[in-house]
Amino acid sequence: MTSTLQPAHHDEAVQRPGRWLALSVLVLAVLLVAVDATVLGLATPYISEDLAPSGTQLLWIGDVYSFVIAGLLVTMGSLGDRVGRKRVLLIGATAFGAVSVLNAYATSPELMILARALLGVAGATLMPATLALIRNLFPDPRERSLAIGIWGATASAGTAVGPIAGGFLLEHFWWGSVFLINLPVMAVLVLVGVRLLPESRNPDPGPWDLPSVLLSLAGMIGVVYAVKEAAAHGFAWATLAAGALGAAALYRFVRRQLTLPAPLLDMRLFRDRGFSGAVLADLLTILGLSGLVFFLSQYLQLVQGRRPLEAGLAELPAAIGAVSAGLVAGAAARRFSVRAVVAGGLAAVGLALASLAFLDESTGYPLLGAALLVVGIGAGFSFTVTADVILASVPKEQAGAASAVSETAYELGAALGIAVLGSIVTGVYQGFPSPPGTPGSAHESLGGAAEAAHALPADTAAALLDAARGAFVDGLAFAAGAGAAVLLAASVAAWFLLKGRHLDGSGRES
């Protein structure tokens, strides 16, 4: 088998004249996923009031999408390598739009969780296919760096478009409308993508291995579920059993890949220190950020009393910073070094999160906006360069599988971040002292407390909301401090693991 660790070369494919138009279609898929991820956080207070989920159900609504995606990304990336990345992308985009309708019209917490899980199945096809197609469209390393920068900038722009569009919709329509904005984007992507996107696949992929698919799915979901449940409820026997079964499935998956002539995922990729370092940096970064981001919209709306559109605009500096940094990240990495840009970006994010550990109910927007801007700049530099390093480490035939590893790190980090840091927020929140006569639902979530206050006398309602908001802010500040520690540790790891790495795929020590 050809080594997976050879650097990319300029002559490995001809330059496609329509590659930049094709890129414009790919970034629509990125926009689709980014918008969906951000509008959920903005809509969470309304979902809490309307569907009345428990605290655990609310966390499941937030993270089941990431759990399913994490379990299926490797499978879908490898599937694209075999049957065609364009085909997988277009089928997935169509399904993503259709399942968005189910999300919009969910009538119970259980149906909402199911809808989010199905959306994860469709979403697992999109991100690996887009990155893999970029790898094949842009064989030249400098052009590929710019293309990945545009890809990452679009994802960041989606995080800005989502809250603003979602805020507008929430002020004029019901919460389900925020999911229906996926439909026009999906329609344009499919109709234009059919004409503009070139098909690409591995010319000699080998047979499809169903046991590997099942082991990957069972292992990832089992481990992530165990971590989530342990963080929320402690180490029960059922939790330990799920974690042990998941770990065993992942161990068997790795062993099986090492013996197959055509593995679902070539485990030799991880022998490359730069590849492994980039994946680890992505996972830790998202873990440190996601739990905080999930609860930030609730802080802006339910604690500081901002309207949905205002809350969306308040988060705009993070997207502006990420877009700006993403577009110049490749040039910066060539000018200063890959490890300096990635480690420096992660350190900046960590320090910004540390400043948010001092949040209180009356924190002014200048501090919050400045912190979000620094978070966006640091993340934009780091994510763009690590994506480039991962793609440059593999030949184009295995771009789907490598992209899936990159995206698995994102989604696994998001799921773990919401589970662990989100459980910190929830755990601190649930312990607040409440006035006599307060219903139990007030301790499930801040949205539940706001809903419960409507049925209480004015003095009791005010006391309840003051106590609930104070507890929520305490939990959010604690989670920000934990996230800062994770990001600073990731910065140190990236500095050592990415030593000597270059964006042309070479790993010579400098």
C-alpha positions as CSV (number, residue, x, y, z in Angstrom):
1,M,0.0,0.0,0.0
2,T,1.2,3.5,-0.8
3,S,2.4,5.4,2.3
4,T,-0.1,7.8,3.6
5,L,2.6,10.2,4.9
6,Q,4.0,11.5,1.7
7,P,3.9,15.3,1.2
8,A,1.6,16.7,-1.4
9,H,3.3,17.8,-4.6
10,H,2.4,20.6,-7.1
11,D,2.1,18.2,-10.0
12,E,-0.1,15.6,-8.5
13,A,-3.1,16.9,-10.4
14,V,-3.9,19.4,-13.1
15,Q,-5.3,22.8,-12.0
16,R,-9.0,22.9,-12.7
17,P,-10.1,26.2,-14.3
18,G,-13.4,26.2,-12.5
19,R,-12.0,25.4,-9.0
20,W,-12.8,28.7,-7.4
21,L,-16.5,28.5,-8.6
22,A,-16.6,25.0,-7.2
23,L,-15.3,26.3,-3.9
24,S,-18.2,28.7,-3.7
25,V,-20.5,25.7,-3.7
26,L,-18.6,23.9,-1.0
27,V,-18.6,26.9,1.3
28,L,-22.4,26.8,1.1
29,A,-22.4,23.4,2.8
30,V,-20.1,24.8,5.5
31,L,-22.4,27.8,6.0
32,L,-25.4,25.3,6.3
33,V,-23.7,23.5,9.2
34,A,-22.4,26.6,11.0
35,V,-25.7,28.4,10.9
36,D,-27.5,25.4,12.3
37,A,-25.1,25.0,15.1
38,T,-25.3,28.6,16.2
39,V,-29.1,29.2,16.0
40,L,-29.7,26.3,18.4
41,G,-28.0,28.1,21.2
42,L,-30.0,31.2,20.5
43,A,-33.3,29.3,20.3
44,T,-32.6,27.3,23.5
45,P,-34.5,29.6,25.9
46,Y,-37.6,29.4,23.7
47,I,-37.3,25.6,23.3
48,S,-37.0,25.3,27.1
49,E,-40.2,27.3,27.6
50,D,-42.2,25.6,24.9
51,L,-41.1,22.0,25.2
52,A,-40.2,22.1,28.9
53,P,-37.3,19.7,28.8
54,S,-35.5,18.6,31.9
55,G,-31.9,19.7,32.4
56,T,-30.6,16.4,31.1
57,Q,-32.9,16.5,28.1
58,L,-31.7,20.1,27.4
59,L,-28.1,18.9,27.3
60,W,-29.1,16.0,25.0
61,I,-30.8,18.5,22.6
62,G,-27.6,20.4,22.6
63,D,-25.1,17.5,22.1
64,V,-26.8,14.5,20.5
65,Y,-26.2,16.1,17.1
66,S,-22.5,16.1,17.9
67,F,-22.6,12.6,19.3
68,V,-24.1,11.1,16.1
69,I,-21.8,13.1,13.9
70,A,-18.7,12.0,15.9
71,G,-19.8,8.4,15.5
72,L,-20.4,8.6,11.7
73,L,-17.8,11.0,10.3
74,V,-15.1,8.4,9.7
75,T,-17.7,6.2,8.0
76,M,-19.0,9.0,5.8
77,G,-15.6,10.2,4.9
78,S,-14.5,6.8,3.8
79,L,-17.8,6.3,2.0
80,G,-17.1,9.5,0.0
81,D,-13.6,8.1,-0.9
82,R,-15.3,5.0,-2.3
83,V,-18.6,6.1,-4.0
84,G,-17.8,9.7,-4.7
85,R,-17.5,12.8,-2.6
86,K,-19.8,14.9,-4.7
87,R,-22.5,12.3,-4.6
88,V,-22.3,11.9,-0.8
89,L,-22.3,15.7,-0.3
90,L,-25.4,16.3,-2.4
91,I,-27.4,13.4,-0.9
92,G,-26.4,14.6,2.6
93,A,-27.3,18.2,1.9
94,T,-30.8,17.1,0.6
95,A,-31.3,15.0,3.8
96,F,-30.0,17.9,6.0
97,G,-32.7,20.2,4.6
98,A,-35.5,17.7,4.9
99,V,-34.6,16.8,8.5
100,S,-34.4,20.5,9.4
101,V,-38.2,20.6,8.9
102,L,-38.6,17.8,11.5
103,N,-36.5,19.9,13.9
104,A,-38.7,23.0,13.3
105,Y,-41.9,21.2,14.1
106,A,-40.8,19.0,17.0
107,T,-43.6,18.9,19.6
108,S,-41.8,17.2,22.6
109,P,-38.3,17.0,24.0
110,E,-38.0,13.4,22.9
111,L,-38.9,14.2,19.3
112,M,-36.5,17.2,19.3
113,I,-33.7,14.9,20.5
114,L,-34.5,12.4,17.7
115,A,-34.7,15.2,15.1
116,R,-31.3,16.4,16.2
117,A,-29.8,12.9,16.0
118,L,-31.1,12.5,12.4
119,L,-29.7,15.9,11.6
120,G,-26.4,14.5,12.8
121,V,-26.6,11.6,10.4
122,A,-27.1,14.0,7.5
123,G,-24.5,16.5,8.8
124,A,-21.8,13.7,9.0
125,T,-21.7,13.7,5.2
126,L,-21.1,17.4,4.7
127,M,-17.9,18.5,6.3
128,P,-15.6,15.6,5.3
129,A,-16.8,15.9,1.7
130,T,-16.1,19.6,1.5
131,L,-12.6,19.4,2.8
132,A,-11.8,16.3,0.7
133,L,-13.0,18.1,-2.5
134,I,-10.9,21.1,-1.6
135,R,-7.9,18.7,-1.3
136,N,-8.5,17.5,-4.8
137,L,-9.5,20.8,-6.4
138,F,-6.4,22.6,-5.1
139,P,-3.2,20.5,-5.4
140,D,-1.0,23.6,-5.1
141,P,-0.2,24.1,-1.4
142,R,-0.5,27.9,-1.5
143,E,-3.8,27.9,-3.3
144,R,-5.0,25.2,-1.0
145,S,-4.1,27.3,2.1
146,L,-6.2,30.2,0.7
147,A,-9.1,27.9,-0.2
148,I,-9.0,26.4,3.3
149,G,-8.9,29.9,4.7
150,I,-12.0,30.8,2.7
151,W,-13.6,27.6,3.9
152,G,-12.9,28.4,7.5
153,A,-13.9,32.0,7.1
154,T,-17.2,31.0,5.8
155,A,-17.8,28.7,8.8
156,S,-17.0,31.6,11.0
157,A,-19.3,33.9,9.0
158,G,-22.0,31.3,9.5
159,T,-21.6,31.7,13.3
160,A,-22.4,35.4,12.8
161,V,-25.1,35.0,10.2
162,G,-26.8,32.3,12.4
163,P,-27.4,34.4,15.5
164,I,-28.4,37.6,13.5
165,A,-30.8,35.8,11.2
166,G,-32.0,33.6,14.1
167,G,-32.5,36.6,16.3
168,F,-34.6,38.4,13.7
169,L,-36.7,35.2,13.2
170,L,-37.2,34.7,16.9
171,E,-38.4,38.2,17.3
172,H,-41.0,37.8,14.6
173,F,-41.8,34.1,14.4
174,W,-41.8,30.9,16.5
175,W,-38.5,29.1,17.4
176,G,-38.9,26.5,14.8
177,S,-38.3,29.1,12.1
178,V,-34.6,29.2,12.9
179,F,-34.2,25.6,11.4
180,L,-36.2,26.4,8.3
181,I,-33.5,28.9,7.1
182,N,-31.5,25.8,6.2
183,L,-33.9,25.1,3.3
184,P,-32.9,27.8,0.8
185,V,-29.2,27.3,1.4
186,M,-29.6,23.6,0.8
187,A,-31.6,24.2,-2.3
188,V,-28.9,26.4,-3.8
189,L,-26.2,24.0,-2.9
190,V,-27.8,21.1,-4.5
191,L,-29.0,22.8,-7.7
192,V,-25.7,24.6,-8.3
193,G,-23.5,21.8,-7.0
194,V,-24.8,19.3,-9.6
195,R,-23.4,21.5,-12.3
196,L,-20.2,22.9,-10.8
197,L,-18.7,20.3,-8.6
198,P,-16.4,17.7,-10.1
199,E,-16.7,14.1,-8.9
200,S,-13.7,12.6,-7.1
201,R,-13.1,9.3,-5.4
202,N,-10.3,6.8,-4.6
203,P,-9.7,4.9,-7.8
204,D,-8.8,1.7,-5.9
205,P,-10.7,2.0,-2.5
206,G,-11.0,-1.7,-1.7
207,P,-14.1,-3.4,-0.3
208,W,-16.5,-1.7,2.1
209,D,-16.1,-3.2,5.6
210,L,-19.4,-3.1,7.5
211,P,-18.0,-4.5,10.8
212,S,-15.6,-1.5,10.9
213,V,-18.6,0.9,10.4
214,L,-20.5,-0.7,13.3
215,L,-17.4,-0.7,15.6
216,S,-16.7,2.9,14.9
217,L,-20.3,4.0,15.5
218,A,-20.7,1.9,18.7
219,G,-17.3,2.8,20.1
220,M,-17.6,6.6,19.6
221,I,-21.2,6.8,20.9
222,G,-20.5,4.5,23.9
223,V,-17.4,6.5,25.1
224,V,-19.0,9.9,24.6
225,Y,-22.2,8.9,26.2
226,A,-20.3,7.6,29.2
227,V,-18.4,10.8,29.6
228,K,-21.5,12.8,29.4
229,E,-23.4,10.8,31.9
230,A,-20.5,10.6,34.3
231,A,-20.1,14.4,34.2
232,A,-23.9,14.9,34.8
233,H,-24.7,12.2,37.2
234,G,-21.6,10.5,38.5
235,F,-20.2,7.0,37.8
236,A,-23.2,4.7,37.9
237,W,-22.8,1.0,36.8
238,A,-24.7,1.7,33.5
239,T,-22.4,4.6,32.7
240,L,-19.3,2.5,33.4
241,A,-20.6,-0.3,31.3
242,A,-21.3,2.0,28.3
243,G,-17.9,3.4,28.6
244,A,-16.2,0.0,28.8
245,L,-18.2,-1.3,25.8
246,G,-17.4,1.8,23.8
247,A,-13.7,1.6,24.6
248,A,-13.6,-2.1,23.7
249,A,-15.3,-1.4,20.4
250,L,-12.8,1.4,19.5
251,Y,-9.9,-0.9,20.5
252,R,-11.3,-3.6,18.2
253,F,-11.8,-1.0,15.5
254,V,-8.2,0.0,15.6
255,R,-7.0,-3.6,15.6
256,R,-9.2,-4.4,12.7
257,Q,-7.9,-1.4,10.6
258,L,-4.3,-2.6,11.1
259,T,-5.1,-6.0,9.6
260,L,-7.4,-5.0,6.7
261,P,-5.7,-4.5,3.2
262,A,-8.1,-1.6,2.6
263,P,-9.1,-0.2,6.0
264,L,-11.9,2.2,6.6
265,L,-9.3,4.5,8.3
266,D,-5.6,4.0,7.8
267,M,-4.2,4.1,11.4
268,R,-0.7,4.8,10.1
269,L,-1.8,8.4,9.7
270,F,-1.4,8.9,13.4
271,R,2.3,7.9,13.2
272,D,2.8,11.4,11.8
273,R,3.4,13.7,14.7
274,G,2.2,16.7,12.9
275,F,-1.1,15.0,11.9
276,S,-1.7,13.8,15.4
277,G,-0.7,17.1,16.9
278,A,-3.2,19.0,14.6
279,V,-6.0,16.6,15.5
280,L,-5.3,16.9,19.2
281,A,-5.2,20.7,19.1
282,D,-8.5,20.8,17.3
283,L,-10.2,18.4,19.8
284,L,-8.9,20.3,22.9
285,T,-9.8,23.7,21.4
286,I,-13.4,22.8,20.7
287,L,-13.7,21.1,24.0
288,G,-12.6,24.3,25.8
289,L,-14.9,26.5,23.8
290,S,-18.1,24.7,23.1
291,G,-19.6,24.4,26.5
292,L,-19.1,28.1,27.1
293,V,-20.5,29.1,23.6
294,F,-23.6,26.9,24.2
295,F,-24.6,28.8,27.3
296,L,-23.4,32.3,26.2
297,S,-26.7,33.1,24.3
298,Q,-28.6,32.2,27.5
299,Y,-26.4,34.6,29.5
300,L,-27.0,37.4,27.0
301,Q,-30.8,36.9,26.9
302,L,-31.9,35.5,30.2
303,V,-29.3,37.2,32.5
304,Q,-28.6,40.5,30.8
305,G,-32.1,40.8,29.2
306,R,-31.1,41.3,25.6
307,R,-33.5,40.6,22.8
308,P,-32.6,37.7,20.5
309,L,-31.4,39.9,17.6
310,E,-29.3,42.0,20.0
311,A,-27.8,38.9,21.5
312,G,-26.9,37.7,18.0
313,L,-25.2,40.9,17.2
314,A,-23.3,40.8,20.5
315,E,-21.6,37.6,19.4
316,L,-20.5,39.2,16.1
317,P,-16.9,40.1,17.2
318,A,-15.9,36.4,17.4
319,A,-17.0,35.8,13.8
320,I,-15.3,39.0,12.6
321,G,-12.0,37.9,14.2
322,A,-12.2,34.4,12.9
323,V,-12.9,35.4,9.3
324,S,-10.1,37.9,9.3
325,A,-7.6,35.5,10.8
326,G,-8.6,32.6,8.6
327,L,-7.9,34.5,5.4
328,V,-4.3,35.3,6.4
329,A,-3.5,32.2,8.5
330,G,-1.8,30.4,5.7
331,A,0.5,33.3,4.9
332,A,1.2,33.8,8.6
333,A,2.2,30.1,9.0
334,R,4.6,30.4,6.1
335,R,6.1,33.6,7.5
336,F,6.4,32.6,11.2
337,S,6.0,28.8,11.3
338,V,3.1,26.5,11.7
339,R,3.6,25.8,15.4
340,A,4.0,29.5,16.3
341,V,0.6,30.4,14.6
342,V,-1.3,27.5,16.1
343,A,0.2,27.6,19.6
344,G,-0.1,31.4,19.7
345,G,-3.7,31.3,18.5
346,L,-4.6,28.8,21.2
347,A,-2.9,30.8,23.9
348,A,-4.8,33.9,22.9
349,V,-8.1,32.0,23.1
350,G,-7.1,30.6,26.5
351,L,-6.3,34.0,27.9
352,A,-9.6,35.5,26.5
353,L,-11.6,32.7,28.2
354,A,-9.7,33.4,31.5
355,S,-11.0,36.9,31.4
356,L,-14.5,35.6,31.1
357,A,-14.1,33.8,34.4
358,F,-14.7,37.2,36.0
359,L,-18.2,37.6,34.4
360,D,-21.0,38.8,36.6
361,E,-24.6,39.8,35.9
362,S,-23.6,43.4,35.1
363,T,-20.4,42.8,33.1
364,G,-20.2,45.6,30.4
365,Y,-20.2,44.8,26.7
366,P,-16.7,46.3,26.0
367,L,-15.0,43.5,28.1
368,L,-17.3,40.8,26.6
369,G,-16.9,42.0,23.0
370,A,-13.1,42.3,23.3
371,A,-12.8,38.8,24.7
372,L,-15.0,37.4,21.9
373,L,-12.9,39.2,19.3
374,V,-9.7,37.7,20.7
375,V,-11.3,34.2,20.8
376,G,-12.3,34.6,17.1
377,I,-8.8,35.7,16.0
378,G,-7.1,32.9,17.9
379,A,-9.5,30.2,16.7
380,G,-9.3,31.5,13.1
381,F,-5.5,31.2,13.0
382,S,-5.5,27.8,14.7
383,F,-8.3,26.0,13.0
384,T,-7.3,27.1,9.5
385,V,-3.7,26.0,9.8
386,T,-4.4,22.7,11.5
387,A,-6.9,21.8,8.8
388,D,-4.2,22.6,6.2
389,V,-1.7,20.4,8.0
390,I,-4.1,17.5,8.2
391,L,-4.9,17.6,4.5
392,A,-1.3,18.2,3.4
393,S,-0.3,15.0,5.3
394,V,-2.2,12.6,3.1
395,P,-2.4,11.8,-0.6
396,K,-5.6,13.0,-2.3
397,E,-7.1,9.5,-2.6
398,Q,-7.5,9.4,1.2
399,A,-8.6,13.0,1.6
400,G,-12.1,12.0,2.7
401,A,-10.8,9.8,5.6
402,A,-8.3,12.4,6.7
403,S,-11.0,15.1,6.6
404,A,-13.3,12.9,8.6
405,V,-10.6,12.5,11.3
406,S,-10.3,16.3,11.5
407,E,-14.1,16.8,11.7
408,T,-14.4,14.0,14.3
409,A,-12.0,15.9,16.5
410,Y,-14.3,19.0,16.1
411,E,-17.5,17.1,16.8
412,L,-16.1,14.9,19.6
413,G,-14.6,18.1,21.3
414,A,-18.0,19.8,20.9
415,A,-19.9,16.9,22.4
416,L,-17.4,16.5,25.3
417,G,-17.3,20.3,25.9
418,I,-21.1,20.6,26.1
419,A,-21.2,17.5,28.3
420,V,-18.4,18.3,30.7
421,L,-18.4,22.1,30.8
422,G,-22.2,22.2,30.3
423,S,-22.6,19.8,33.2
424,I,-20.4,22.2,35.3
425,V,-22.8,25.1,34.6
426,T,-25.8,22.9,35.3
427,G,-24.4,21.4,38.5
428,V,-23.5,24.8,39.9
429,Y,-26.9,26.2,38.8
430,Q,-29.1,23.5,40.3
431,G,-27.7,24.2,43.8
432,F,-29.1,27.7,44.2
433,P,-31.4,28.5,47.2
434,S,-34.9,29.2,46.0
435,P,-37.9,30.8,47.7
436,P,-40.6,28.6,49.2
437,G,-43.1,27.4,46.7
438,T,-40.7,27.3,43.8
439,P,-41.5,24.4,41.4
440,G,-38.8,21.9,40.8
441,S,-38.6,22.8,37.1
442,A,-36.9,26.1,38.1
443,H,-33.8,24.1,39.1
444,E,-33.6,22.2,35.8
445,S,-32.5,25.2,33.7
446,L,-32.5,29.0,33.7
447,G,-35.2,28.9,31.0
448,G,-37.3,26.8,33.4
449,A,-36.8,29.3,36.2
450,A,-38.0,32.1,33.9
451,E,-41.1,30.1,33.0
452,A,-41.8,29.2,36.6
453,A,-41.5,32.9,37.6
454,H,-44.6,33.7,35.5
455,A,-46.8,31.8,37.8
456,L,-45.5,33.2,41.1
457,P,-46.3,36.4,43.0
458,A,-44.1,39.4,41.9
459,D,-41.9,39.4,45.0
460,T,-41.3,35.7,44.9
461,A,-40.7,35.7,41.2
462,A,-38.1,38.5,41.5
463,A,-36.3,36.6,44.3
464,L,-36.3,33.4,42.3
465,L,-34.9,35.1,39.2
466,D,-32.2,36.9,41.1
467,A,-31.0,33.6,42.7
468,A,-31.3,31.6,39.5
469,R,-29.4,34.2,37.4
470,G,-26.6,34.5,40.0
471,A,-26.2,30.7,40.1
472,F,-26.1,30.5,36.3
473,V,-23.4,33.2,36.1
474,D,-21.4,31.5,38.8
475,G,-21.5,28.2,36.8
476,L,-20.7,30.0,33.5
477,A,-17.6,31.7,35.1
478,F,-16.4,28.4,36.5
479,A,-16.8,26.8,33.1
480,A,-14.9,29.7,31.4
481,G,-12.0,29.1,33.8
482,A,-11.9,25.4,33.1
483,G,-12.0,26.1,29.3
484,A,-9.1,28.5,29.7
485,A,-7.0,25.8,31.3
486,V,-7.8,23.4,28.5
487,L,-6.9,25.9,25.8
488,L,-3.6,26.8,27.5
489,A,-2.7,23.1,27.8
490,A,-3.5,22.7,24.1
491,S,-1.2,25.6,23.2
492,V,1.7,23.9,25.0
493,A,1.0,20.6,23.3
494,A,0.8,22.2,19.9
495,W,4.1,23.9,20.3
496,F,5.9,20.6,20.8
497,L,3.9,18.4,18.5
498,L,4.0,20.7,15.5
499,K,7.7,21.4,15.6
500,G,9.1,21.4,12.1
501,R,5.7,21.1,10.4
502,H,5.2,23.0,7.1
503,L,2.1,23.6,5.0
504,D,3.5,21.7,2.0
505,G,3.1,18.5,4.0
506,S,6.7,18.1,4.9
507,G,7.8,17.3,8.5
508,R,11.5,18.2,8.5
509,E,12.8,19.5,11.8
510,S,13.7,23.1,11.7
